[in-house]
Amino acid sequence: MSNETSRHNDCRNFVPVDVAKGICRVRNELIAIDTPTCQKFDPLPKCKNCANFTATENTLGVCEADKNKPWAFEDLIAVTCAMYRAQ
């Protein structure tokens, strides 16, 4: 995942406050979710960054790691997923 295509809510250093803004733990200031990320960008594990995820339509996809191949949203946070594999 590159910094150019990433949003602040794709970073481990971002703490959401509401749907539009959050706090950057690096700069310790309030920021909008959709503003450019900084050099301290640390990718947050999400399904869309997983080698086991296959996108199907819009923001929906399939988790290929599970034998049942369940649906998954691309922005689903996968920090605790034992099957997560970074691309």
Backbone hydrogen bonds, N-H to C=O, Kabsch-Sander energy under -0.5 kcal/mol:
donor,donor_aa,acceptor,acceptor_aa,energy
6,S,2,S,-0.7
8,H,33,I,-2.2
10,D,7,R,-2.2
11,C,8,H,-1.8
12,R,42,D,-3.1
14,F,11,C,-1.5
15,V,23,I,-2.5
17,V,21,K,-2.4
18,D,21,K,-2.0
22,G,31,I,-2.5
23,I,15,V,-2.8
24,C,29,E,-2.5
25,R,13,N,-3.3
25,R,23,I,-0.6
28,N,24,C,-2.2
29,E,24,C,-0.8
31,I,22,G,-3.0
33,I,20,A,-2.1
35,T,32,A,-1.2
37,T,3,N,-0.6
41,F,38,C,-1.4
44,L,10,D,-2.9
47,C,76,L,-2.2
48,K,74,E,-2.4
49,N,46,K,-2.0
50,C,47,C,-2.0
51,A,85,R,-3.5
53,F,50,C,-1.4
54,T,62,V,-2.4
56,T,60,L,-2.5
57,E,60,L,-1.4
60,L,57,E,-3.2
61,G,72,A,-2.1
62,V,54,T,-2.5
63,C,70,P,-2.6
64,E,52,N,-3.5
64,E,62,V,-0.8
66,D,63,C,-0.6
69,K,66,D,-1.6
72,A,61,G,-2.2
74,E,59,T,-2.6
76,L,73,F,-1.8
78,A,45,P,-2.8
81,C,78,A,-1.1
82,A,80,T,-0.5
84,Y,81,C,-1.1
87,Q,49,N,-1.7
